[in-house]
Amino acid sequence: MNTLLRSAILATTLVGSAGIAAADSIPGMRGHDHTGVTVPDMAQAVDFFTNVVGCQKAMSFGPFADDKGTFMQDLLGVDPKAVINEITLLRCGFGSNIELFEYASPDQKDMTPKNSDIGGYHIAFYVDDVPAAKAYLEGKGVATRIVLPVGEGPAAGQTVMYFQAPWGLQFEAISYPDGMAYEKGAATVLWSPKDPAK
């Protein structure tokens, strides 16, 4: 093997092990920092995330607006007269962060997508015990769905359960303490918050 090829393989291995994205990606992309979600009422959302889910509030700031120009449109692609009343960032266990926005905007739509809608989404939290999470959430008055242990296919080994915030935001509780079937021989293994050392 020539020296140039050996150096390229070594560099690729070192870059991959450092957690930097491979070629054909955003330069220097290292991972998922946060998910931003617009909520109808910041106090209600922060209360749910901190006192029900168990996240910790890190910081809040705002408001932001541009009465005379197009800054809001130029930066965020929203109506130029949109106002961000408040932004709050949350830390949730060993996962990436969640950023909550409370907007007021002349063209604001008030609808929460279902998981099946284009643009629909959910936030998943890794838990140690999905049935225990369901019982806890129901004790807090949270709407939950069935618990599904997955026994076949590449996701075998996981258990999932969906639940909803009072304003309709979709969540999932997921657990796979012994891993999932796809991991055996997989070239790429999904990141997991179950072990903060990984």
C-alpha positions as CSV (number, residue, x, y, z in Angstrom):
1,M,0.0,0.0,0.0
2,N,1.5,3.3,-1.0
3,T,2.2,6.0,1.6
4,L,-0.3,8.5,0.1
5,L,-3.2,5.9,0.3
6,R,-2.1,4.8,3.8
7,S,-2.1,8.5,5.0
8,A,-5.6,9.0,3.5
9,I,-7.0,5.9,5.3
10,L,-5.4,7.0,8.6
11,A,-6.8,10.5,8.2
12,T,-10.2,9.2,7.4
13,T,-10.1,6.9,10.4
14,L,-9.0,9.7,12.7
15,V,-11.6,12.1,11.5
16,G,-14.3,9.5,11.8
17,S,-13.3,8.6,15.3
18,A,-13.3,12.3,16.3
19,G,-17.0,12.6,15.4
20,I,-16.6,14.9,12.4
21,A,-19.0,14.2,9.5
22,A,-17.7,12.4,6.4
23,A,-17.2,14.0,3.0
24,D,-20.2,15.5,1.3
25,S,-21.5,17.1,4.4
26,I,-21.6,20.6,5.9
27,P,-17.9,21.5,6.5
28,G,-17.0,20.8,10.2
29,M,-20.4,19.4,11.1
30,R,-20.1,17.5,14.4
31,G,-23.6,16.7,15.5
32,H,-27.1,17.7,16.5
33,D,-26.9,20.8,18.8
34,H,-30.6,21.5,19.3
35,T,-34.1,21.3,17.9
36,G,-36.2,24.5,17.9
37,V,-39.9,24.3,18.5
38,T,-42.5,27.2,18.5
39,V,-44.9,26.9,21.4
40,P,-48.2,28.9,22.0
41,D,-47.3,29.8,25.6
42,M,-43.8,29.9,27.0
43,A,-44.7,29.6,30.6
44,Q,-46.9,26.5,29.9
45,A,-44.1,24.9,27.7
46,V,-41.3,25.5,30.2
47,D,-43.5,24.1,33.0
48,F,-44.2,21.0,31.0
49,F,-40.6,20.4,29.9
50,T,-39.2,21.0,33.4
51,N,-41.8,19.8,35.8
52,V,-43.2,16.8,33.8
53,V,-40.5,15.7,31.4
54,G,-37.6,16.6,33.7
55,C,-35.5,19.0,31.5
56,Q,-33.5,21.9,33.0
57,K,-33.9,25.5,31.9
58,A,-30.5,26.9,30.9
59,M,-31.4,30.4,29.7
60,S,-34.1,32.7,28.3
61,F,-33.8,35.9,26.2
62,G,-35.8,38.2,23.9
63,P,-37.9,39.9,22.7
64,F,-36.6,40.3,19.1
65,A,-38.3,42.4,16.4
66,D,-37.5,44.8,13.6
67,D,-40.2,47.5,13.3
68,K,-38.6,49.3,10.4
69,G,-36.8,46.7,8.3
70,T,-36.7,43.1,7.1
71,F,-34.3,41.6,9.6
72,M,-36.7,38.9,10.9
73,Q,-37.4,37.8,7.3
74,D,-33.8,37.9,6.3
75,L,-32.6,35.9,9.3
76,L,-35.5,33.5,9.9
77,G,-37.7,33.5,6.8
78,V,-40.7,34.8,8.8
79,D,-43.0,37.8,8.3
80,P,-40.9,41.0,8.6
81,K,-43.3,42.1,11.4
82,A,-43.0,38.9,13.4
83,V,-41.9,39.3,17.0
84,I,-40.1,36.6,19.0
85,N,-41.4,37.3,22.5
86,E,-39.1,34.9,24.2
87,I,-36.5,32.1,23.5
88,T,-35.8,29.5,26.1
89,L,-33.1,26.8,25.9
90,L,-33.4,23.5,27.8
91,R,-31.0,20.7,28.6
92,C,-32.6,17.3,28.7
93,G,-30.4,14.6,30.3
94,F,-27.5,13.5,28.1
95,G,-29.2,14.4,24.8
96,S,-29.0,17.5,22.6
97,N,-30.7,20.7,23.6
98,I,-34.2,22.0,22.9
99,E,-34.9,25.6,22.0
100,L,-38.4,26.9,22.6
101,F,-39.8,30.0,20.7
102,E,-42.8,32.1,21.5
103,Y,-43.7,34.2,18.4
104,A,-46.4,36.8,17.5
105,S,-46.7,37.3,13.8
106,P,-49.4,38.8,11.5
107,D,-49.4,35.6,9.4
108,Q,-49.1,33.0,12.2
109,K,-50.9,29.8,11.8
110,D,-52.3,27.9,14.8
111,M,-52.1,24.3,14.0
112,T,-50.1,21.4,15.3
113,P,-49.2,18.7,12.8
114,K,-50.0,15.0,13.4
115,N,-47.1,12.6,13.0
116,S,-48.5,11.6,9.6
117,D,-48.6,15.2,8.2
118,I,-45.8,16.6,6.0
119,G,-43.7,18.6,8.3
120,G,-44.9,16.6,11.3
121,Y,-42.3,15.8,13.9
122,H,-41.9,14.5,17.4
123,I,-39.2,14.7,20.2
124,A,-38.0,11.4,21.5
125,F,-36.6,10.9,25.0
126,Y,-34.6,7.8,25.9
127,V,-35.9,6.3,29.2
128,D,-34.8,3.3,31.2
129,D,-38.4,1.8,31.4
130,V,-41.1,2.7,29.0
131,P,-44.1,1.3,31.0
132,A,-42.8,3.1,34.1
133,A,-42.7,6.3,32.0
134,K,-46.2,5.8,30.8
135,A,-47.5,5.3,34.3
136,Y,-45.7,8.4,35.5
137,L,-47.0,10.5,32.6
138,E,-50.6,9.3,33.1
139,G,-50.2,10.2,36.8
140,K,-49.4,13.8,35.7
141,G,-52.5,13.9,33.4
142,V,-50.5,13.5,30.2
143,A,-52.2,11.9,27.2
144,T,-50.3,8.7,26.3
145,R,-50.6,6.0,23.6
146,I,-49.9,2.2,23.8
147,V,-46.5,0.7,24.7
148,L,-45.0,-1.2,21.8
149,P,-42.1,-3.7,22.4
150,V,-40.5,-4.3,19.0
151,G,-39.6,-8.0,18.6
152,E,-38.7,-8.3,14.9
153,G,-36.7,-6.5,12.2
154,P,-33.8,-4.1,12.5
155,A,-35.4,-2.2,15.4
156,A,-35.9,-5.3,17.5
157,G,-34.9,-4.7,21.1
158,Q,-36.5,-1.3,21.4
159,T,-39.8,-0.3,23.2
160,V,-41.6,2.8,22.3
161,M,-44.6,4.9,23.5
162,Y,-45.9,8.2,22.2
163,F,-47.3,11.0,24.3
164,Q,-48.5,14.6,23.9
165,A,-48.0,17.9,25.5
166,P,-51.2,19.8,26.5
167,W,-50.9,22.0,23.4
168,G,-50.5,19.0,21.0
169,L,-46.7,18.6,20.6
170,Q,-45.8,15.0,20.0
171,F,-43.3,13.1,22.1
172,E,-41.9,9.6,22.2
173,A,-40.4,7.6,25.1
174,I,-38.0,5.0,23.8
175,S,-35.7,2.4,25.4
176,Y,-33.3,-0.3,24.0
177,P,-31.2,-1.3,27.0
178,D,-29.6,-4.2,25.1
179,G,-29.3,-2.4,21.8
180,M,-31.2,-3.1,18.6
181,A,-30.9,-6.0,16.1
182,Y,-29.4,-3.8,13.3
183,E,-26.3,-3.0,15.4
184,K,-24.8,-6.5,14.8
185,G,-22.4,-5.9,11.9
186,A,-23.7,-2.4,11.2
187,A,-21.3,0.0,9.5
188,T,-23.0,2.9,11.3
189,V,-24.5,2.7,14.7
190,L,-26.9,5.3,15.9
191,W,-25.8,7.7,18.7
192,S,-27.7,6.9,22.0
193,P,-28.0,8.9,25.2
194,K,-28.3,5.7,27.3
195,D,-24.5,5.9,27.9
196,P,-23.1,9.4,28.2
197,A,-19.5,8.1,27.7
198,K,-20.3,7.1,24.1
